[in-house]
Amino acid sequence: MQGRETQGMSRERLARIERFIDESYVANGKLPGALVQVWRRGELALNSALGFADRERQVPLAEDSIFRIYSMTKPVTSVAVMMLVEQCKIALDDPVSKYIPAWEKLGVHAGGFMESFQTKPAARPMLVVDLLRHTSGLTYGFQQNTNVDAAYRKLKLGELATEGTLDEMIDKLAGLPLEFSPGEAWNYSVSTDVLGYLVGKVSGIPFETFLKERIFDPLGMVDTAFHVPEDKVSRFCACYAVGALGSKVVSDKGPVLQDDPRASPYLKVPSFISGGGGLVSTAADYMRFARMLLQGGELDGVRLLGPKTLKLMTANHLPGGVDLPALSRSMFSEATYDGVGFGLGFATTVTPASTLIPGSAGDFFWGGAASTFFWVDPQEDLIGLFLTQLLPSSAYPVRRQLRTLVYSAITEPGAAPR
């Protein structure tokens, strides 16, 4: 049996993961390329790069390719907030209006359209914890569910292509109603962009500077940023699309180029610094971030958070301890639903059996709009990372398939929960 296993995982079944992704998605052109990494027991058990970073220019995908991680930015922003919580510079039960006074009297939508909204008083103030767990009453324009969503679209709130700034978004939100009273429901939203604004306000330095100086530089995340500098453009992936963002309809014409890496908005510093979806990163960088999370907030002697803070972040914070189906009003998010709760920046598995896919109670995860995905399982001492560039993330069931394949490769139990 020697040589057939690595880090308590079957080598044969790990190879099956690469074969499945290639045959099911890359070779047939459904995905331009895919990078899969599995970290277990302190080592990479699988590191596979398949297909193209740029199909039009025939640039192969490489380990150091740079990806748009979109909503995988959210866990990074949430860690930044919790670092400030640990310093007692902000508290989870602080009213958001303490930092944004113009939001003190935000009402709840009771009827009407953008020019004639009718509102009613919120049952309680919006708290910082509501922003972290998406129970704030805010929304995303792409939800396309209500008149409030329509107002977000009209004002281009939270869109990465907006020409406005984060401060301007905060000001515009002061003039719009909430979808619901804070704590009443779960709705995927611009909440994490608002958290980025709070990080800048509370820390006294620009949000993007805080991330670089307090998270990226200490962890050695050398390629993670809100834009791609000129000397790294050759490593920047093209982004492709099928159907429409938020849609489960896949075009029969296959993926089309959505963002050319040589003419992308990401090539310049954006005016809107999005803590909800603005970062680019690499597999090496994001794996270092995930390893820090797996190890209770510390990596290679650098501690960003205490283990108790990580435990708090990865607990289910949905009111009443319910899972997402019981509370969600979202038309679209980056999470599966049954058996899954939501913590402070991550989805978390509450009841593994209800998910109908392998996993562990307390594993936590999130994904991005271009089909990127990661999860951390402390019980199994495991991290899974999947990077590609295809919009929308709902196009294919590759995330659940990857989890199934990875867990089926385990032959020995992992470490004790940290």
C-alpha positions as CSV (number, residue, x, y, z in Angstrom):
1,M,0.0,0.0,0.0
2,Q,3.0,2.3,0.4
3,G,2.9,5.1,-2.2
4,R,-0.8,4.7,-2.8
5,E,-1.8,7.3,-0.3
6,T,-0.7,10.9,0.6
7,Q,-1.9,12.9,3.6
8,G,-4.5,10.2,4.3
9,M,-5.9,10.5,0.8
10,S,-5.9,8.0,-2.0
11,R,-3.6,9.0,-4.8
12,E,-5.8,7.1,-7.3
13,R,-8.9,9.0,-6.2
14,L,-7.0,12.3,-6.2
15,A,-6.0,11.7,-9.8
16,R,-9.7,11.0,-10.5
17,I,-10.5,14.6,-9.5
18,E,-8.2,16.0,-12.2
19,R,-9.5,13.5,-14.8
20,F,-13.1,14.4,-14.0
21,I,-12.6,18.1,-14.2
22,D,-10.7,17.8,-17.5
23,E,-13.1,15.4,-19.2
24,S,-16.3,17.0,-17.9
25,Y,-15.5,20.7,-18.2
26,V,-12.1,21.6,-19.7
27,A,-11.6,19.3,-22.7
28,N,-15.1,20.0,-24.0
29,G,-14.8,23.8,-23.6
30,K,-17.4,24.3,-20.9
31,L,-14.6,25.9,-18.8
32,P,-11.7,27.7,-20.3
33,G,-9.4,26.2,-17.7
34,A,-9.5,25.1,-14.1
35,L,-7.0,25.1,-11.2
36,V,-7.7,22.7,-8.3
37,Q,-5.8,22.5,-5.1
38,V,-6.4,20.3,-2.1
39,W,-4.5,21.0,1.1
40,R,-4.5,18.3,3.9
41,R,-2.4,17.7,6.9
42,G,0.0,20.5,6.2
43,E,0.7,19.7,2.5
44,L,-0.8,20.0,-1.0
45,A,-2.3,16.7,-1.8
46,L,-3.4,17.8,-5.2
47,N,-2.3,20.7,-7.4
48,S,-3.7,20.7,-10.9
49,A,-3.8,23.4,-13.6
50,L,-5.8,22.5,-16.7
51,G,-6.7,24.3,-19.9
52,F,-6.2,28.0,-20.7
53,A,-5.9,31.2,-18.8
54,D,-6.6,33.0,-22.1
55,R,-8.3,30.8,-24.8
56,E,-8.0,33.4,-27.6
57,R,-4.3,33.8,-27.2
58,Q,-3.7,30.1,-26.3
59,V,-2.1,31.0,-23.0
60,P,-2.0,27.9,-20.7
61,L,-3.3,28.2,-17.2
62,A,-0.5,28.2,-14.7
63,E,-0.1,28.0,-10.9
64,D,0.6,31.7,-10.8
65,S,-2.3,32.8,-13.1
66,I,-4.2,35.8,-11.7
67,F,-8.0,35.4,-11.3
68,R,-11.0,37.7,-10.6
69,I,-12.2,36.2,-7.3
70,Y,-15.3,38.4,-7.0
71,S,-17.2,37.5,-3.9
72,M,-14.3,35.5,-2.5
73,T,-13.3,39.0,-1.5
74,K,-16.0,39.0,1.1
75,P,-14.2,36.6,3.6
76,V,-11.1,38.8,3.4
77,T,-13.1,42.0,4.2
78,S,-14.9,40.1,7.0
79,V,-11.5,39.1,8.5
80,A,-10.5,42.8,8.4
81,V,-13.6,43.8,10.3
82,M,-13.0,41.1,13.0
83,M,-9.4,42.2,13.4
84,L,-10.8,45.6,14.4
85,V,-13.4,43.9,16.7
86,E,-10.5,42.2,18.5
87,Q,-9.0,45.6,19.1
88,C,-12.3,46.9,20.5
89,K,-12.4,49.6,17.8
90,I,-15.8,48.4,16.7
91,A,-18.3,45.9,18.1
92,L,-20.7,43.5,16.5
93,D,-23.7,45.0,18.2
94,D,-22.8,48.6,17.4
95,P,-25.5,50.3,15.3
96,V,-24.2,51.0,11.8
97,S,-25.5,54.6,12.2
98,K,-22.8,55.1,14.8
99,Y,-20.4,55.2,11.9
100,I,-22.8,56.4,9.2
101,P,-25.1,58.9,10.9
102,A,-27.1,59.5,7.7
103,W,-28.4,56.0,8.0
104,E,-30.0,56.5,11.5
105,K,-33.5,56.8,10.1
106,L,-33.4,54.3,7.3
107,G,-37.0,53.0,6.7
108,V,-38.3,49.7,5.3
109,H,-39.9,49.6,1.8
110,A,-43.6,49.7,2.1
111,G,-44.5,50.4,-1.5
112,G,-43.8,52.6,-4.6
113,F,-40.9,53.0,-6.9
114,M,-37.6,54.9,-6.8
115,E,-39.1,58.3,-7.2
116,S,-41.9,57.7,-4.8
117,F,-40.9,55.1,-2.3
118,Q,-43.1,54.7,0.7
119,T,-41.5,53.4,3.9
120,K,-42.2,52.3,7.4
121,P,-39.9,52.4,10.5
122,A,-37.5,49.5,10.9
123,A,-38.3,47.2,13.8
124,R,-34.7,47.7,15.1
125,P,-31.5,49.4,14.0
126,M,-29.1,47.8,11.6
127,L,-26.1,46.4,13.5
128,V,-22.6,45.6,12.4
129,V,-23.4,41.9,12.8
130,D,-26.2,42.3,10.3
131,L,-23.7,43.4,7.6
132,L,-21.4,40.4,8.3
133,R,-24.3,37.9,8.0
134,H,-26.4,39.6,5.3
135,T,-29.4,40.3,7.5
136,S,-29.0,44.1,7.1
137,G,-32.0,44.7,4.8
138,L,-29.7,45.8,2.0
139,T,-29.7,44.1,-1.4
140,Y,-28.0,43.7,-4.8
141,G,-29.4,45.1,-8.0
142,F,-28.9,41.8,-9.8
143,Q,-31.4,40.1,-7.5
144,Q,-34.1,41.5,-9.8
145,N,-36.7,40.7,-7.2
146,T,-38.2,44.0,-5.9
147,N,-38.5,47.7,-6.7
148,V,-35.6,48.3,-4.3
149,D,-33.4,46.0,-6.4
150,A,-34.4,48.1,-9.4
151,A,-33.3,51.3,-7.7
152,Y,-29.9,49.7,-7.0
153,R,-29.6,48.9,-10.7
154,K,-30.6,52.4,-11.8
155,L,-28.0,53.9,-9.5
156,K,-25.4,51.2,-10.3
157,L,-24.9,50.6,-6.6
158,G,-22.4,48.0,-5.7
159,E,-21.5,47.3,-9.3
160,L,-17.7,46.9,-10.0
161,A,-18.0,48.9,-13.2
162,T,-19.4,52.0,-11.4
163,E,-17.6,55.2,-11.8
164,G,-18.5,56.3,-8.3
165,T,-16.6,55.8,-5.1
166,L,-17.4,53.8,-2.0
167,D,-18.2,57.0,-0.1
168,E,-20.7,58.0,-2.9
169,M,-22.4,54.6,-2.6
170,I,-22.8,55.1,1.1
171,D,-24.4,58.5,0.5
172,K,-26.8,57.1,-2.2
173,L,-27.9,54.2,0.1
174,A,-29.0,56.8,2.7
175,G,-31.7,57.8,0.3
176,L,-33.1,54.3,-0.4
177,P,-35.3,52.1,1.8
178,L,-34.3,48.7,3.2
179,E,-35.8,45.5,1.8
180,F,-36.8,44.4,5.4
181,S,-36.1,45.2,9.0
182,P,-32.6,44.2,10.0
183,G,-32.5,40.6,11.4
184,E,-35.8,39.7,9.8
185,A,-34.4,37.8,6.7
186,W,-31.2,36.9,4.8
187,N,-30.5,38.6,1.5
188,Y,-27.2,38.6,-0.4
189,S,-26.3,42.2,-0.7
190,V,-23.8,45.1,-0.8
191,S,-23.4,44.6,3.0
192,T,-19.8,43.6,2.6
193,D,-19.0,46.7,0.6
194,V,-20.4,48.7,3.5
195,L,-18.1,46.8,5.8
196,G,-15.1,47.9,3.7
197,Y,-16.3,51.5,4.3
198,L,-16.4,50.9,8.0
199,V,-12.9,49.4,8.0
200,G,-11.5,52.6,6.5
201,K,-13.5,54.8,8.8
202,V,-12.7,52.9,12.0
203,S,-9.0,52.2,11.2
204,G,-8.3,55.7,10.0
205,I,-6.6,54.5,6.8
206,P,-8.0,53.7,3.4
207,F,-9.7,50.3,3.3
208,E,-7.4,49.0,0.5
209,T,-4.3,50.2,2.5
210,F,-5.6,48.3,5.6
211,L,-5.9,45.1,3.6
212,K,-2.4,45.4,2.1
213,E,-0.6,46.4,5.3
214,R,-2.5,44.2,7.8
215,I,-3.4,41.1,5.8
216,F,-1.7,40.7,2.4
217,D,1.8,41.8,3.2
218,P,2.0,39.9,6.6
219,L,0.6,36.7,4.9
220,G,2.8,37.0,1.8
221,M,-0.2,37.4,-0.5
222,V,2.0,39.2,-3.1
223,D,-0.5,39.2,-6.1
224,T,-3.8,40.0,-4.3
225,A,-5.0,43.5,-5.0
226,F,-7.9,45.6,-6.5
227,H,-6.2,45.9,-9.9
228,V,-3.6,44.1,-12.0
229,P,-0.3,46.1,-12.5
230,E,1.4,46.3,-15.9
231,D,4.1,43.9,-15.0
232,K,1.6,41.1,-14.1
233,V,-0.8,41.5,-17.1
234,S,0.7,38.5,-18.8
235,R,-0.5,36.3,-15.9
236,F,-4.1,37.7,-15.9
237,C,-6.8,35.3,-17.0
238,A,-9.5,36.1,-19.5
239,C,-13.1,35.9,-18.2
240,Y,-15.9,34.1,-20.0
241,A,-19.7,34.0,-19.7
242,V,-22.6,31.8,-20.5
243,G,-26.3,32.8,-20.0
244,A,-26.7,35.7,-17.7
245,L,-25.4,36.5,-14.2
246,G,-27.9,35.0,-11.7
247,S,-29.4,32.7,-14.4
248,K,-29.3,29.0,-14.4
249,V,-29.7,29.0,-18.2
250,V,-26.5,27.9,-20.0
251,S,-26.1,29.1,-23.6
252,D,-25.8,26.3,-26.2
253,K,-23.1,28.4,-27.9
254,G,-20.6,27.8,-25.1
255,P,-18.7,30.4,-23.2
256,V,-17.9,33.7,-24.8
257,L,-15.2,36.2,-23.9
258,Q,-16.6,38.6,-21.2
259,D,-13.5,40.5,-20.2
260,D,-10.3,40.6,-22.2
261,P,-7.3,40.6,-19.8
262,R,-5.4,43.0,-22.1
263,A,-8.2,45.5,-22.2
264,S,-9.8,44.9,-18.8
265,P,-11.1,47.5,-16.3
266,Y,-8.9,45.6,-13.8
267,L,-5.8,47.1,-15.4
268,K,-6.3,50.4,-13.7
269,V,-6.9,51.3,-10.0
270,P,-10.7,51.4,-9.6
271,S,-12.6,54.4,-8.2
272,F,-14.9,52.0,-6.4
273,I,-13.0,49.8,-4.0
274,S,-15.3,46.9,-3.5
275,G,-14.9,44.8,-0.3
276,G,-17.7,42.6,-1.6
277,G,-16.1,41.6,-4.9
278,G,-13.2,43.7,-6.2
279,L,-10.1,41.6,-5.6
280,V,-7.9,39.6,-7.9
281,S,-5.7,36.8,-6.5
282,T,-3.8,33.7,-7.3
283,A,-4.1,30.1,-6.0
284,A,-0.9,30.5,-3.9
285,D,-2.2,33.7,-2.3
286,Y,-5.7,32.5,-1.5
287,M,-4.4,29.2,-0.2
288,R,-2.3,31.1,2.3
289,F,-5.4,33.1,3.4
290,A,-7.4,29.8,3.7
291,R,-4.5,28.1,5.6
292,M,-4.6,31.0,8.1
293,L,-8.3,30.3,8.6
294,L,-7.7,26.6,9.0
295,Q,-5.1,27.2,11.6
296,G,-7.3,29.4,13.8
297,G,-6.1,32.8,12.5
298,E,-2.3,32.2,12.3
299,L,0.1,31.3,9.6
300,D,3.9,31.0,9.7
301,G,4.1,33.0,12.9
302,V,1.8,35.7,11.7
303,R,-1.4,35.9,13.7
304,L,-4.3,37.9,12.3
305,L,-7.1,36.6,14.6
306,G,-7.4,34.5,17.7
307,P,-8.9,31.0,17.4
308,K,-11.9,32.0,19.5
309,T,-12.7,34.8,17.0
310,L,-12.5,32.3,14.2
311,K,-14.9,30.0,16.1
312,L,-17.3,32.9,16.4
313,M,-17.0,33.7,12.7
314,T,-17.7,30.2,11.6
315,A,-20.7,29.5,13.8
316,N,-24.2,29.9,12.4
317,H,-25.4,33.4,13.2
318,L,-28.8,33.2,11.5
319,P,-31.5,34.3,13.9
320,G,-33.1,31.3,15.6
321,G,-30.2,29.0,14.5
322,V,-32.1,28.2,11.2
323,D,-30.5,27.3,7.9
324,L,-30.6,29.5,4.8
325,P,-33.9,28.2,3.3
326,A,-35.8,29.3,6.3
327,L,-34.6,32.9,6.2
328,S,-33.4,33.6,2.6
329,R,-35.1,36.1,0.2
330,S,-32.2,36.0,-2.3
331,M,-32.8,35.1,-5.9
332,F,-29.1,34.4,-6.1
333,S,-26.1,33.8,-3.8
334,E,-22.9,31.8,-3.7
335,A,-24.2,29.1,-1.4
336,T,-26.1,25.9,-1.5
337,Y,-28.9,26.0,0.9
338,D,-30.3,23.0,2.8
339,G,-28.3,22.3,6.0
340,V,-26.2,25.4,5.5
341,G,-26.2,28.4,7.9
342,F,-24.3,31.7,7.7
343,G,-21.6,33.0,10.0
344,L,-19.6,36.3,10.0
345,G,-18.5,36.3,6.4
346,F,-18.8,32.6,5.4
347,A,-21.5,30.0,4.8
348,T,-21.2,27.2,7.3
349,T,-22.4,23.6,7.3
350,V,-24.9,23.1,10.1
351,T,-26.4,19.7,9.3
352,P,-24.3,17.7,6.8
353,A,-27.0,15.2,6.1
354,S,-29.3,17.9,4.9
355,T,-26.9,19.1,2.2
356,L,-26.8,15.7,0.5
357,I,-23.1,16.1,-0.2
358,P,-20.1,15.0,1.9
359,G,-18.8,17.4,4.4
360,S,-18.4,18.1,8.1
361,A,-20.4,20.1,10.7
362,G,-18.6,23.4,11.0
363,D,-16.9,23.4,7.6
364,F,-17.1,26.9,6.0
365,F,-17.0,28.2,2.5
366,W,-17.8,30.8,-0.1
367,G,-17.5,31.3,-3.8
368,G,-17.3,34.0,-6.5
369,A,-19.4,35.0,-9.5
370,A,-16.8,33.6,-12.0
371,S,-17.3,30.1,-10.5
372,T,-14.4,30.2,-8.1
373,F,-14.9,28.4,-4.8
374,F,-13.1,27.4,-1.6
375,W,-13.9,25.6,1.6
376,V,-12.2,24.9,4.9
377,D,-12.9,21.8,7.0
378,P,-11.1,21.9,10.4
379,Q,-12.4,18.4,11.3
380,E,-10.6,16.9,8.3
381,D,-7.6,19.4,8.4
382,L,-8.6,20.1,4.8
383,I,-8.9,23.0,2.3
384,G,-10.4,22.8,-1.2
385,L,-9.7,25.6,-3.7
386,F,-11.2,25.8,-7.2
387,L,-10.3,28.7,-9.6
388,T,-11.7,29.3,-13.0
389,Q,-13.2,32.3,-14.9
390,L,-16.8,31.6,-16.0
391,L,-19.9,33.7,-15.3
392,P,-22.3,32.9,-13.7
393,S,-21.3,30.6,-10.9
394,S,-24.6,28.8,-11.3
395,A,-23.8,27.5,-14.8
396,Y,-22.6,24.1,-13.7
397,P,-22.7,21.9,-10.5
398,V,-18.9,21.7,-10.4
399,R,-18.7,22.9,-6.7
400,R,-20.8,20.1,-5.3
401,Q,-19.1,17.6,-7.6
402,L,-15.6,18.8,-6.5
403,R,-16.6,18.4,-2.8
404,T,-17.9,14.9,-3.5
405,L,-14.7,13.9,-5.3
406,V,-12.4,15.3,-2.6
407,Y,-14.2,13.7,0.3
408,S,-14.4,10.4,-1.5
409,A,-10.5,10.5,-1.7
410,I,-10.1,10.5,2.1
411,T,-9.0,7.2,3.5
412,E,-8.0,8.3,7.1
413,P,-9.7,10.7,9.5
414,G,-8.3,14.2,9.7
415,A,-7.0,16.2,12.7
416,A,-9.0,17.0,15.8
417,P,-11.1,20.1,15.4
418,R,-9.0,23.2,16.1
